[in-house]
């Protein structure tokens, strides 16, 4: 577009372009190549990421704009007004398609474009496109008012033929500009409420594109004597949004790698656990089983495959199992547990502790895909209990013989208890693996934790993690009760938060950044599961750049203590524990943080270990410990006498967050 017209043939031959094409068309052809390549790439990418329609609408926008660039090249090579009008009509058709695709792209990317505007703008641009395809020239142009645009731009001669646009076409231009202004407003609102990293590229690209559209409209109406720059302005859209969308692809690849790693760990647990595990369809037909189940049933995995799990249980227990499954499928519960008999191929009968729960699709908790069966062999325990009962009835008659039998039975019980102990130790290892590192640096924030369970497994749990490059999340939880049942709730909590983080990365769900919303959802989940447990939970999100804390307190006590410039004080925000009331909701609290600070969190188990007589004195002791230790976790636990504590009466946990 900026090549000298007198050197057209020479430049065209040097560039390998058809000599019939004007050299001033070469930049437009280059831009068309880049834009079409980008559009085709994202069109192929959309076929691999069908849930992300942004790739498709961005690809259609690029392809339509690439067509516009090609028609620009034709216009710049036109020899007379009639040929120029042909290319102008094609340009206007392409711009109508660009406008339509761009509206849908902005809608998919921001999620903030109203449905009414989408369809009105689609109808407007569709009508504009039909007019360019079917209407006579007299309706689109003023054919008798041809224009030879000839001027110098940056020292280079530029000239081409085109016809003056009709008033109707100019009105359509005005309507397109108004639609674009609306999209700019949407872009600014998106910038204000979303992550800057995601909003800035779109807003910058829209500003560039808008400047190009306004300039070209002014040139077309004669208000500005300059070149058309829309094709150049759109390159900003190509580079900025292609870069942004490529970041999304990279994030998804990282998430996928994490999911593969988690799946690998799950499969290892599935294969190596000592209990029997099976995945069945809703009719009880086995889809997958682990070696533990094959060993318990005395069958190979090939023999179990595609058989009905009911057929491996005692005939007297099958009907009750079927009734339990029917109740689950009818929505009367999500799990049940019972002790049933199962049969070996040699007709031997064994007892198993059977647990059944439902499997749901990732995106639909109301639909049941299948059932998970957990079978724990308890034959030895049942036999031991039966033997003890029989021996007690004959105690007076067979004292000597009974003593010997009791010794043998006790040995069996010791073995069973040892197995239970081993299982509890395995559970402790699993729970420990879910905890974050004892000391972790997340950006400028340093997290430390100290956790002492009252038994093998803890009902207390802490976690901290990076949400994105500007946000760090953390929480402290205390589940009611002790032992395995409470520890399992902490596993549910960890899974719930991890799933919420995945939804944030995959779907843009903001719950991980909204503590009040996260606690409200978790409260409903606990009540839905009907686990008979409740928990206290403090969840906070620190925005690193603003050094700002947003949190919600679900009944966590003692209150957090913040240490700044040697002064320790409590952050007194009360709340209701989770899992108690279905009407409970939780609100966010905002807390601007100083440049240097330490925040200390304690579970209520710490209070049981302090010697002070009253609650007020104990809270004062905690504040003094935080101040005297300058926020250092090791000195803090030593001052409170927690460093040497083992098997306390209640789970004890301490969490510190430090900056500076």
Backbone torsions as a table, in degrees:
resi	resn	phi	psi	omega
1	UNK	NA	-21.8	-176.6
2	UNK	-110.6	11.6	-179.7
3	UNK	-80.6	153.7	-177.8
4	UNK	-76.3	130.4	-172.6
5	UNK	-66.7	-31.5	-179.2
6	UNK	-68.9	-16.5	-178.5
7	UNK	-109.5	21.3	-173.8
8	UNK	-56.6	-50.8	-175.8
9	UNK	-63.8	-44.8	-177.5
10	UNK	-62.5	-45.9	-179.2
11	UNK	-67.2	-40.6	180.0
12	UNK	-61.5	-41.4	179.4
13	UNK	-66.9	-38.7	179.6
14	UNK	-64.9	-38.4	-178.1
15	UNK	-82.7	-6.5	-177.7
16	UNK	76.2	22.6	-178.5
17	UNK	-94.4	151.8	175.6
18	UNK	-56.1	126.0	-177.9
19	UNK	-58.7	-17.1	178.3
20	UNK	-75.4	-11.8	179.3
21	UNK	-93.9	130.4	179.8
22	UNK	-66.1	143.4	-179.9
23	UNK	-62.0	-28.1	179.2
24	UNK	-72.5	-5.4	175.1
25	UNK	-88.7	-13.1	-174.4
26	UNK	-60.9	-46.1	178.5
27	UNK	-57.7	-39.1	179.0
28	UNK	-63.9	-38.0	179.1
29	UNK	-66.6	-40.5	177.9
30	UNK	-62.0	-44.8	178.3
31	UNK	-62.3	-40.1	178.6
32	UNK	-61.6	-40.2	-179.7
33	UNK	-62.3	-46.2	-179.3
34	UNK	-63.7	-45.6	-176.2
35	UNK	-66.4	-43.9	179.5
36	UNK	-65.6	-38.9	177.8
37	UNK	-61.3	-45.0	178.5
38	UNK	-61.4	-42.5	-179.8
39	UNK	-63.6	-43.9	-179.4
40	UNK	-65.8	-39.0	179.3
41	UNK	-60.9	-46.8	-178.9
42	UNK	-73.6	-24.8	174.1
43	UNK	-66.8	-42.6	175.9
44	UNK	-66.1	-38.5	178.8
45	UNK	-63.9	-35.2	180.0
46	UNK	-66.0	-28.0	177.9
47	UNK	-70.6	-20.8	177.6
48	UNK	-93.2	-22.0	-179.1
49	UNK	-123.8	70.6	-172.3
50	UNK	-69.9	-20.2	177.5
51	UNK	-77.5	-14.5	-178.2
52	UNK	-106.1	89.3	-176.4
53	UNK	-70.9	-12.0	179.2
54	UNK	-57.9	-38.8	179.1
55	UNK	-61.6	-40.7	-177.9
56	UNK	-67.1	-48.7	-177.5
57	UNK	-68.2	-34.7	175.5
58	UNK	-65.9	-39.7	178.2
59	UNK	-62.9	-43.2	179.7
60	UNK	-64.7	-37.5	176.9
61	UNK	-62.6	-43.7	-179.8
62	UNK	-65.8	-42.4	-178.5
63	UNK	-64.6	-42.5	178.3
64	UNK	-64.3	-40.7	179.3
65	UNK	-69.1	-33.4	175.2
66	UNK	-62.6	-39.2	175.1
67	UNK	-61.9	-39.9	177.6
68	UNK	-61.0	-41.9	179.0
69	UNK	-62.3	-40.2	178.3
70	UNK	-62.2	-42.3	-179.4
71	UNK	-69.0	-30.4	174.0
72	UNK	-61.8	-42.3	178.4
73	UNK	-61.0	-40.8	177.4
74	UNK	-64.0	-40.5	179.7
75	UNK	-62.5	-43.3	-177.6
76	UNK	-68.2	-18.7	179.2
77	UNK	-98.3	-3.0	-177.5
78	UNK	-64.0	140.3	-176.0
79	UNK	-95.6	-15.4	-178.6
80	UNK	-154.4	173.1	-173.8
81	UNK	-63.5	-39.6	-178.5
82	UNK	-60.4	-44.4	178.0
83	UNK	-66.7	-38.5	177.7
84	UNK	-61.0	-40.9	178.3
85	UNK	-62.1	-37.6	179.1
86	UNK	-60.5	-46.1	-179.3
87	UNK	-70.9	-34.2	177.2
88	UNK	-62.2	-42.3	178.9
89	UNK	-60.3	-43.6	178.5
90	UNK	-63.7	-38.7	177.7
91	UNK	-61.6	-45.8	-179.1
92	UNK	-64.2	-36.8	175.4
93	UNK	-62.0	-46.0	179.9
94	UNK	-63.0	-40.1	179.7
95	UNK	-64.4	-36.2	176.3
96	UNK	-62.0	-42.1	178.4
97	UNK	-68.0	-37.7	176.5
98	UNK	-60.6	-47.2	-179.7
99	UNK	-59.4	-44.5	-179.0
100	UNK	-63.0	-47.8	-178.7
101	UNK	-66.5	-36.4	-177.3
102	UNK	-67.0	-37.8	177.0
103	UNK	-60.0	-45.0	-178.9
104	UNK	-70.3	-33.5	176.4
105	UNK	-63.9	-47.1	178.5
106	UNK	-60.8	-37.9	179.1
107	UNK	-64.2	-44.5	-179.2
108	UNK	-69.1	-36.7	-175.0
109	UNK	-74.7	-41.3	-175.8
110	UNK	-96.2	-29.1	-174.2
111	UNK	67.1	17.9	-174.2
112	UNK	-119.2	0.6	179.0
113	UNK	-82.9	129.9	-176.5
114	UNK	-67.4	150.7	-179.1
115	UNK	-63.8	-39.5	-179.6
116	UNK	-62.2	-43.3	180.0
117	UNK	-64.7	-39.4	179.9
118	UNK	-57.4	-47.5	-174.9
119	UNK	-76.3	-35.7	176.4
120	UNK	-64.4	-43.8	179.5
121	UNK	-67.7	-36.0	177.2
122	UNK	-63.2	-42.8	178.0
123	UNK	-64.4	-40.4	-179.9
124	UNK	-62.8	-50.2	-177.8
125	UNK	-70.8	-30.4	175.6
126	UNK	-65.7	-43.1	176.6
127	UNK	-62.4	-38.7	178.0
128	UNK	-63.9	-42.0	179.4
129	UNK	-65.6	-43.3	178.7
130	UNK	-62.7	-38.4	178.3
131	UNK	-62.6	-42.1	-179.7
132	UNK	-66.9	-28.4	-178.8
133	UNK	-84.3	-33.8	-167.7
134	UNK	-115.3	-26.8	-173.5
135	UNK	-72.4	149.5	175.8
136	UNK	-68.8	160.1	-177.9
137	UNK	-58.8	-34.8	-176.1
138	UNK	-63.2	-24.9	179.5
139	UNK	-82.6	-24.4	-176.2
140	UNK	-98.1	-38.5	-175.0
141	UNK	-122.7	175.0	164.9
142	UNK	-109.8	85.5	-168.1
143	UNK	-57.6	-30.9	-177.2
144	UNK	-79.1	0.1	-178.6
145	UNK	-119.6	65.2	178.5
146	UNK	-70.3	151.9	-178.1
147	UNK	-127.7	129.4	169.6
148	UNK	-103.2	102.7	-179.8
149	UNK	-82.6	119.6	-177.6
150	UNK	-144.5	120.4	179.4
151	UNK	-160.4	174.8	177.9
152	UNK	-110.2	135.8	-179.6
153	UNK	-130.7	117.7	-177.3
154	UNK	55.3	37.8	177.0
155	UNK	82.7	7.3	-177.2
156	UNK	-119.6	137.4	-179.9
157	UNK	-75.9	133.8	178.6
158	UNK	-131.2	130.1	178.4
159	UNK	-153.6	143.3	176.0
160	UNK	-164.8	163.0	-177.9
161	UNK	-101.5	139.3	170.9
162	UNK	-157.2	166.1	-179.3
163	UNK	-104.3	151.4	178.2
164	UNK	-70.9	137.4	-177.0
165	UNK	-75.5	149.3	176.9
166	UNK	-75.9	168.1	179.7
167	UNK	-64.1	-36.8	179.2
168	UNK	-61.9	-42.6	178.8
169	UNK	-65.5	-38.5	178.6
170	UNK	-65.1	-36.4	176.1
171	UNK	-62.7	-39.1	177.5
172	UNK	-63.6	-39.8	175.1
173	UNK	-58.1	-44.3	179.6
174	UNK	-62.2	-40.8	177.9
175	UNK	-63.0	-39.3	178.1
176	UNK	-64.1	-40.6	178.6
177	UNK	-63.1	-40.9	177.8
178	UNK	-62.4	-42.1	177.6
179	UNK	-61.0	-39.1	-179.6
180	UNK	-68.0	-36.9	178.0
181	UNK	-62.1	-40.4	177.1
182	UNK	-60.9	-42.6	179.6
183	UNK	-65.4	-34.7	176.1
184	UNK	-62.8	-41.1	178.3
185	UNK	-62.5	-43.3	176.6
186	UNK	-60.0	-41.3	179.3
187	UNK	-62.3	-42.1	178.7
188	UNK	-65.4	-40.1	177.7
189	UNK	-65.0	-39.6	177.8
190	UNK	-62.1	-38.5	178.6
191	UNK	-64.4	-36.4	-177.0
192	UNK	-73.8	-30.9	-173.4
193	UNK	-108.1	-10.0	-177.0
194	UNK	-108.5	175.7	173.9
195	UNK	-62.4	134.9	-178.7
196	UNK	-61.0	-35.8	-177.5
197	UNK	-58.9	-32.7	-179.1
198	UNK	-90.0	-32.2	-173.1
199	UNK	-84.7	-34.1	-174.1
200	UNK	-60.5	-46.4	-179.9
201	UNK	-58.9	-42.2	-179.8
202	UNK	-64.6	-45.6	-177.4
203	UNK	-64.4	-42.4	179.0
204	UNK	-63.6	-42.3	179.2
205	UNK	-64.6	-39.6	-179.8
206	UNK	-66.5	-38.0	178.5
207	UNK	-64.2	-44.9	177.5
208	UNK	-59.8	-47.3	-178.0
209	UNK	-63.9	-39.4	-179.5
210	UNK	-65.8	-41.1	178.3
211	UNK	-61.3	-42.3	178.0
212	UNK	-63.7	-40.9	-179.1
213	UNK	-66.2	-42.4	179.2
214	UNK	-65.0	-43.4	179.7
215	UNK	-60.8	-46.7	-176.8
216	UNK	-67.2	-34.7	175.9
217	UNK	-64.9	-41.3	177.7
218	UNK	-64.3	-38.4	177.9
219	UNK	-66.0	-43.4	-177.8
220	UNK	-64.4	-32.3	-179.2
221	UNK	-89.8	-1.8	179.6
222	UNK	84.2	5.9	-179.7
223	UNK	-76.3	-20.5	-177.3
224	UNK	-137.2	130.2	-179.3
225	UNK	-100.9	88.5	-176.0
226	UNK	-155.0	-176.1	177.4
227	UNK	-83.5	161.5	170.8
228	UNK	-78.0	132.0	-175.9
229	UNK	-120.8	7.5	-174.8
230	UNK	-60.8	-40.1	-178.7
231	UNK	-65.1	-31.9	177.2
232	UNK	-75.3	-40.4	179.7
233	UNK	-62.2	-34.8	-178.5
234	UNK	-68.4	-22.1	177.9
235	UNK	-62.3	-31.3	173.4
236	UNK	-60.2	-42.4	176.1
237	UNK	-59.7	-43.3	-177.7
238	UNK	-62.4	-51.1	-175.6
239	UNK	-67.8	-46.2	-175.6
240	UNK	-67.0	-48.4	-175.2
241	UNK	-76.3	-34.1	175.9
242	UNK	-62.3	-40.7	177.5
243	UNK	-64.2	-43.7	-179.4
244	UNK	-64.4	-44.9	-178.9
245	UNK	-67.9	-31.7	176.7
246	UNK	-66.6	-32.8	174.5
247	UNK	-61.9	-40.0	177.5
248	UNK	-60.7	-40.9	179.5
249	UNK	-63.3	-42.6	179.8
250	UNK	-63.7	-40.8	178.9
251	UNK	-64.3	-40.2	178.8
252	UNK	-65.3	-37.4	177.9
253	UNK	-63.5	-40.6	178.3
254	UNK	-65.4	-42.4	177.9
255	UNK	-62.5	-41.1	179.3
256	UNK	-62.8	-39.9	178.1
257	UNK	-62.4	-40.2	177.9
258	UNK	-64.1	-40.8	178.9
259	UNK	-64.9	-38.6	178.5
260	UNK	-63.7	-41.1	178.7
261	UNK	-63.5	-42.8	178.9
262	UNK	-64.5	-39.8	179.3
263	UNK	-64.9	-38.0	178.4
264	UNK	-61.9	-43.0	178.1
265	UNK	-63.8	-42.7	179.6
266	UNK	-61.3	-43.4	-179.5
267	UNK	-63.5	-36.9	177.8
268	UNK	-63.4	-43.6	177.0
269	UNK	-63.7	-41.5	-179.2
270	UNK	-60.2	-40.8	-177.2
271	UNK	-76.6	-37.0	-166.9
272	UNK	-99.5	-9.4	-178.7
273	UNK	-67.7	149.6	-176.3
274	UNK	-78.3	-17.2	-179.3
275	UNK	-87.1	163.0	178.9
276	UNK	-86.9	131.3	179.1
277	UNK	-126.5	139.5	178.1
278	UNK	-146.6	142.6	172.5
279	UNK	-111.2	122.4	-179.2
280	UNK	-123.7	164.2	170.9
281	UNK	-79.4	-176.0	-175.8
282	UNK	-69.1	-16.0	178.0
283	UNK	-91.4	1.9	179.3
284	UNK	86.3	9.3	178.8
285	UNK	-81.7	130.8	-173.2
286	UNK	-70.6	124.6	175.0
287	UNK	-96.9	-38.9	-178.8
288	UNK	-153.6	143.1	178.8
289	UNK	-140.6	156.7	-179.7
290	UNK	-102.4	167.0	-179.6
291	UNK	-58.6	-31.6	179.0
292	UNK	-60.2	-40.5	178.8
293	UNK	-68.9	-39.4	178.3
294	UNK	-60.5	-41.5	179.6
295	UNK	-67.2	-38.6	-178.9
296	UNK	-67.7	-37.7	-178.0
297	UNK	-91.0	-5.1	178.8
298	UNK	67.1	31.5	-178.5
299	UNK	-129.3	158.1	172.8
300	UNK	-80.5	163.7	178.8
301	UNK	-63.6	-31.0	178.1
302	UNK	-67.7	-36.8	179.8
303	UNK	-70.2	-33.2	179.9
304	UNK	-77.6	-28.4	-174.6
305	UNK	-58.4	132.2	175.1
306	UNK	66.5	10.3	173.9
307	UNK	-93.0	163.7	177.7
308	UNK	-87.1	129.7	-176.6
309	UNK	-63.6	-29.8	179.6
310	UNK	-58.9	-34.2	-174.7
311	UNK	-66.6	-14.9	-178.9
312	UNK	-92.2	-1.3	178.5
313	UNK	-100.9	163.9	-179.9
314	UNK	-60.7	142.8	-176.4
315	UNK	-58.5	-32.4	-178.4
316	UNK	-72.4	-20.0	-177.5
317	UNK	-99.9	-9.8	-174.9
318	UNK	-65.7	-41.0	-176.7
319	UNK	-65.2	-40.0	179.4
320	UNK	-68.4	-37.2	175.0
321	UNK	-61.2	-44.4	-179.5
322	UNK	-62.7	-38.9	178.7
323	UNK	-63.9	-41.8	178.3
324	UNK	-61.6	-43.5	178.6
325	UNK	-63.8	-41.8	178.8
326	UNK	-61.2	-38.6	178.8
327	UNK	-65.5	-40.1	177.6
328	UNK	-63.4	-46.8	-178.9
329	UNK	-65.3	-27.1	178.7
330	UNK	-81.7	-2.2	177.5
331	UNK	87.7	13.9	-178.9
332	UNK	-83.7	-1.2	178.8
333	UNK	175.2	165.5	179.8
334	UNK	-108.0	-7.7	179.6
335	UNK	-162.7	162.5	171.7
336	UNK	-155.3	163.1	-177.6
337	UNK	-141.0	139.0	-179.9
338	UNK	-161.5	162.0	177.2
339	UNK	-100.8	123.7	-177.6
340	UNK	-133.5	163.6	178.5
341	UNK	-96.9	140.8	173.4
342	UNK	-126.4	160.8	-168.5
343	UNK	-120.9	137.0	172.9
344	UNK	-83.3	163.6	176.7
345	UNK	-57.7	-27.3	178.4
346	UNK	-86.4	15.2	177.9
347	UNK	74.3	8.5	174.9
348	UNK	-68.7	144.3	-176.4
349	UNK	-110.7	132.5	179.2
350	UNK	-130.4	161.4	179.1
351	UNK	-106.1	143.9	177.1
352	UNK	-137.7	144.3	172.3
353	UNK	-87.5	109.6	-171.3
354	UNK	-101.5	127.4	172.7
355	UNK	-122.6	132.5	-179.8
356	UNK	-126.6	132.9	176.1
357	UNK	-139.5	166.0	-173.3
358	UNK	-93.1	155.6	174.3
359	UNK	-117.2	127.3	-178.0
360	UNK	-114.8	153.6	170.4
361	UNK	-62.9	157.9	-177.3
362	UNK	-59.7	-38.8	-172.0
363	UNK	-104.0	11.3	-178.1
364	UNK	-151.1	100.5	-178.7
365	UNK	-77.8	-10.0	-178.5
366	UNK	-88.6	-19.2	-178.1
367	UNK	-94.7	136.9	-179.7
368	UNK	-104.6	118.9	179.1
369	UNK	-87.7	-32.3	-176.7
370	UNK	-175.5	-165.3	-176.5
371	UNK	-132.1	144.7	173.1
372	UNK	-106.5	126.8	179.2
373	UNK	-111.0	130.4	174.3
374	UNK	-119.0	121.5	-177.0
375	UNK	-119.3	117.6	177.2
376	UNK	-110.1	123.7	-179.7
377	UNK	-69.1	123.6	-179.4
378	UNK	-127.8	22.4	-177.4
379	UNK	-59.9	-44.0	-179.6
380	UNK	-61.4	-41.1	179.9
381	UNK	-65.7	-43.8	178.8
382	UNK	-63.6	-43.1	180.0
383	UNK	-64.9	-38.2	179.7
384	UNK	-64.3	-43.4	179.5
385	UNK	-62.9	-43.5	179.5
386	UNK	-63.6	-39.3	-179.8
387	UNK	-65.5	-42.1	179.1
388	UNK	-62.2	-40.1	-179.6
389	UNK	-64.2	-43.8	-178.9
390	UNK	-66.9	-40.2	-178.8
391	UNK	-67.4	-36.1	178.6
392	UNK	-63.3	-34.3	-179.6
393	UNK	-68.5	-27.0	-177.8
394	UNK	-108.3	19.8	-172.9
395	UNK	-59.3	-44.8	-175.8
396	UNK	-67.5	-31.1	-176.0
397	UNK	-85.1	-31.3	-173.3
398	UNK	-130.6	59.7	-176.2
399	UNK	-62.4	-50.0	-176.0
400	UNK	-66.1	-48.5	-179.3
401	UNK	-64.6	-37.2	-179.8
402	UNK	-64.6	-37.0	179.2
403	UNK	-62.4	-44.9	179.1
404	UNK	-63.2	-40.7	-179.7
405	UNK	-67.0	-37.5	178.6
406	UNK	-63.5	-36.4	178.5
407	UNK	-62.2	-45.1	179.1
408	UNK	-63.4	-41.7	-179.9
409	UNK	-65.3	-39.7	178.7
410	UNK	-62.5	-35.1	176.3
411	UNK	-62.4	-41.4	177.0
412	UNK	-62.8	-41.1	179.3
413	UNK	-64.0	-39.0	178.1
414	UNK	-61.2	-42.6	178.4
415	UNK	-62.1	-42.6	179.5
416	UNK	-64.6	-42.4	178.5
417	UNK	-64.5	-35.8	177.7
418	UNK	-64.4	-38.7	177.1
419	UNK	-64.7	-42.5	177.3
420	UNK	-62.6	-40.1	177.4
421	UNK	-61.2	-43.2	178.7
422	UNK	-62.3	-40.4	178.8
423	UNK	-64.1	-39.9	178.4
424	UNK	-65.9	-38.4	176.5
425	UNK	-63.0	-39.8	177.6
426	UNK	-63.9	-40.0	177.1
427	UNK	-63.3	-38.0	178.4
428	UNK	-63.5	-40.9	178.8
429	UNK	-63.8	-40.6	179.6
430	UNK	-63.8	-45.2	-179.9
431	UNK	-64.3	-40.0	179.2
432	UNK	-62.6	-36.7	179.8
433	UNK	-66.3	-21.7	179.1
434	UNK	-80.9	-17.8	-179.1
435	UNK	-73.0	151.7	175.1
436	UNK	-73.3	170.5	175.9
437	UNK	-56.9	150.4	-179.3
438	UNK	-61.2	-34.1	175.1
439	UNK	-131.8	128.2	-177.3
440	UNK	-143.8	138.1	178.0
441	UNK	-105.8	113.6	178.5
442	UNK	-113.4	96.8	-175.4
443	UNK	65.0	-132.4	178.7
444	UNK	-82.1	-0.9	-175.1
445	UNK	-99.9	137.9	179.3
446	UNK	-116.6	122.9	-178.8
447	UNK	-109.4	141.9	175.9
448	UNK	-139.3	149.4	-179.7
449	UNK	-139.9	153.5	174.9
450	UNK	-142.5	118.9	-175.0
451	UNK	-134.7	126.8	177.9
452	UNK	-126.0	112.2	-179.6
453	UNK	-76.4	153.7	177.9
454	UNK	-79.7	-18.9	176.8
455	UNK	-140.6	-150.5	-178.0
456	UNK	-66.3	-41.3	-177.3
457	UNK	-121.0	152.1	-169.8
458	UNK	-107.6	146.2	170.9
459	UNK	-92.2	-4.4	173.4
460	UNK	-91.4	151.7	178.5
461	UNK	-155.8	140.3	174.7
462	UNK	-131.3	154.2	178.1
463	UNK	-158.2	151.4	173.7
464	UNK	-149.2	145.0	-171.1
465	UNK	-160.5	157.0	175.7
466	UNK	-85.5	124.6	177.4
467	UNK	-86.5	-54.5	171.6
468	UNK	-149.0	-167.6	-173.8
469	UNK	-71.2	-9.6	-178.9
470	UNK	-118.0	-6.7	-173.9
471	UNK	-132.6	138.6	174.5
472	UNK	-125.7	132.6	179.2
473	UNK	-110.7	153.2	177.4
474	UNK	-157.4	156.9	176.7
475	UNK	-155.5	158.0	170.8
476	UNK	-127.7	130.8	-177.6
477	UNK	-127.3	149.4	177.0
478	UNK	-137.8	107.6	-179.0
479	UNK	-85.9	140.9	179.8
480	UNK	-62.9	145.0	-179.9
481	UNK	84.9	-170.2	-177.9
482	UNK	-138.6	173.2	169.6
483	UNK	79.3	-156.6	-170.2
484	UNK	-63.5	-44.2	-175.5
485	UNK	-61.5	-41.6	178.4
486	UNK	-70.6	-37.0	179.7
487	UNK	-64.0	-35.5	178.7
488	UNK	-63.5	-32.1	177.1
489	UNK	-66.2	-35.4	177.5
490	UNK	-65.7	-33.4	175.4
491	UNK	-65.2	-41.1	176.2
492	UNK	-61.1	-41.6	178.8
493	UNK	-61.8	-47.4	179.3
494	UNK	-59.0	-44.4	-179.7
495	UNK	-64.0	-40.6	-179.3
496	UNK	-63.1	-45.9	-179.6
497	UNK	-66.5	-40.2	178.8
498	UNK	-63.3	-40.4	178.9
499	UNK	-65.7	-37.5	178.0
500	UNK	-65.1	-38.8	176.6
501	UNK	-64.2	-40.3	178.7
502	UNK	-63.4	-40.2	178.3
503	UNK	-65.5	-32.5	176.0
504	UNK	-64.1	-44.5	-179.0
505	UNK	-70.9	-41.5	-172.9
506	UNK	-83.2	-38.6	-171.9
507	UNK	-120.7	-4.4	-178.3
508	UNK	78.5	16.0	178.7
509	UNK	-64.4	126.7	-171.8
510	UNK	-89.1	5.6	-174.4
511	UNK	-61.2	-32.9	-178.3
512	UNK	-67.5	-23.3	177.6
513	UNK	-94.6	-3.4	-175.4
514	UNK	-120.1	90.1	-175.4
515	UNK	-55.5	-41.2	-179.4
516	UNK	-61.0	-44.7	178.9
517	UNK	-64.7	-41.0	-179.3
518	UNK	-63.2	-43.6	179.6
519	UNK	-66.1	-37.1	178.9
520	UNK	-63.1	-44.4	178.9
521	UNK	-65.7	-42.0	-179.2
522	UNK	-65.1	-36.9	177.2
523	UNK	-60.2	-44.5	178.4
524	UNK	-65.1	-37.6	-179.9
525	UNK	-64.5	-43.1	179.5
526	UNK	-63.7	-41.6	178.9
527	UNK	-67.4	-36.8	179.1
528	UNK	-65.3	-40.8	-178.9
529	UNK	-69.9	-21.3	177.2
530	UNK	54.2	52.1	-175.4
531	UNK	-87.0	-8.3	-179.1
532	UNK	71.9	21.7	-179.3
533	UNK	-129.4	152.6	170.1
534	UNK	-131.8	167.1	-177.6
535	UNK	-146.1	154.4	166.9
536	UNK	-99.8	146.4	-174.5
537	UNK	-151.4	128.1	170.0
538	UNK	-111.5	119.0	178.5
539	UNK	-122.5	129.4	-178.3
540	UNK	-132.8	152.4	176.0
541	UNK	-128.0	125.8	178.5
542	UNK	-106.0	121.7	172.5
543	UNK	-85.5	114.1	-168.4
544	UNK	-64.3	-47.6	-173.2
545	UNK	-64.7	-45.5	179.6
546	UNK	-81.9	-10.0	-176.0
547	UNK	52.8	56.2	-171.7
548	UNK	-129.7	134.2	-179.3
549	UNK	-104.9	126.6	170.9
550	UNK	-115.6	128.0	-175.7
551	UNK	-147.5	164.8	172.0
552	UNK	-137.9	138.5	-176.9
553	UNK	-112.4	116.4	176.5
554	UNK	-98.8	60.9	174.8
555	UNK	81.5	10.0	-179.1
556	UNK	-67.6	131.3	-179.1
557	UNK	-149.6	138.3	8.7
558	UNK	-68.1	161.0	179.6
559	UNK	-67.4	151.4	176.4
560	UNK	-60.8	150.9	179.9
561	UNK	-119.3	124.2	178.6
562	UNK	-107.0	132.7	-178.8
563	UNK	-111.8	117.7	177.1
564	UNK	-135.5	126.7	178.2
565	UNK	53.7	39.6	176.1
566	UNK	81.4	-0.8	-178.7
567	UNK	-107.3	125.7	179.8
568	UNK	-106.9	129.7	177.9
569	UNK	-144.8	156.4	-176.7
570	UNK	-85.3	148.7	170.2
571	UNK	-99.5	95.6	-170.3
572	UNK	-90.6	92.9	173.8
573	UNK	-129.0	116.5	-177.4
574	UNK	-87.6	165.0	177.7
575	UNK	-166.1	170.3	-178.0
576	UNK	-99.1	134.7	177.7
577	UNK	-57.3	156.0	-179.3
578	UNK	-86.6	148.7	176.9
579	UNK	87.0	12.6	-178.6
580	UNK	-107.7	-46.1	-174.0
581	UNK	-129.3	133.6	-179.4
582	UNK	-75.5	-12.4	-179.7
583	UNK	-95.5	2.1	-177.6
584	UNK	-70.5	134.8	171.2
585	UNK	-129.7	159.9	-173.2
586	UNK	-131.4	134.4	-177.0
587	UNK	-107.6	153.4	177.4
588	UNK	-78.7	143.6	172.6
589	UNK	-118.5	137.5	-177.7
590	UNK	-105.4	138.1	-177.9
591	UNK	-144.4	104.0	176.5
592	UNK	-68.5	133.1	-175.8
593	UNK	-100.5	147.2	175.3
594	UNK	-73.4	173.4	-176.8
595	UNK	-65.1	-36.4	178.5
596	UNK	-125.6	130.1	-178.0
597	UNK	-160.7	163.3	168.7
598	UNK	-136.2	129.2	174.7
599	UNK	-113.2	127.9	180.0
600	UNK	-114.3	135.5	178.4
601	UNK	-120.6	139.3	179.9
602	UNK	-129.9	142.4	169.5
603	UNK	-82.5	163.6	-175.8
604	UNK	-69.8	-12.1	176.1
605	UNK	-63.9	-25.0	178.0
606	UNK	-63.4	-36.9	-176.8
607	UNK	-62.1	-32.4	-179.3
608	UNK	-67.3	-20.9	-176.4
609	UNK	-94.3	-10.4	-179.2
610	UNK	-83.9	145.7	-174.4
611	UNK	-87.8	-11.3	-177.4
612	UNK	-62.3	146.8	-173.6
613	UNK	-73.7	-35.9	-173.3
614	UNK	-118.0	164.9	-178.4
615	UNK	-65.0	-39.1	179.6
616	UNK	-61.5	-43.6	179.6
617	UNK	-65.3	-36.9	179.9
618	UNK	-67.1	-40.0	177.0
619	UNK	-65.3	-37.3	176.4
620	UNK	-64.1	-37.5	177.8
621	UNK	-62.7	-40.1	178.3
622	UNK	-64.0	-44.2	179.0
623	UNK	-61.8	-41.0	179.9
624	UNK	-64.7	-39.6	-179.8
625	UNK	-64.2	-40.5	179.1
626	UNK	-65.5	-42.9	-178.2
627	UNK	-67.6	-44.1	-176.1
628	UNK	-70.2	-28.9	-179.2
629	UNK	-87.7	-4.0	-177.5
630	UNK	56.5	28.1	176.5
631	UNK	86.0	-2.3	179.8
632	UNK	-74.5	123.9	-173.5
633	UNK	-64.3	-40.5	-177.7
634	UNK	-62.7	-47.7	179.5
635	UNK	-66.3	-34.7	-179.0
636	UNK	-64.3	-47.5	179.8
637	UNK	-66.2	-35.4	177.8
638	UNK	-66.5	-41.3	179.4
639	UNK	-64.1	-36.2	-178.8
640	UNK	-85.5	-3.0	179.9
641	UNK	75.9	25.6	-178.1
642	UNK	-94.1	-15.4	-171.8
643	UNK	-62.9	-36.1	-175.8
644	UNK	-102.2	7.1	-175.8
645	UNK	-77.8	132.0	172.5
646	UNK	-132.5	142.1	-179.8
647	UNK	51.8	57.8	178.0
648	UNK	-68.9	167.3	179.7
649	UNK	-64.7	-26.3	176.9
650	UNK	-138.4	154.0	178.4
651	UNK	-56.9	139.0	-178.1
652	UNK	-122.0	128.8	176.8
653	UNK	-143.9	144.9	178.2
654	UNK	-134.3	136.2	179.0
655	UNK	-131.8	134.0	175.9
656	UNK	-124.6	142.7	174.9
657	UNK	-123.5	124.5	-172.7
658	UNK	-131.5	140.6	173.1
659	UNK	-136.7	132.3	178.5
660	UNK	85.0	NA	NA
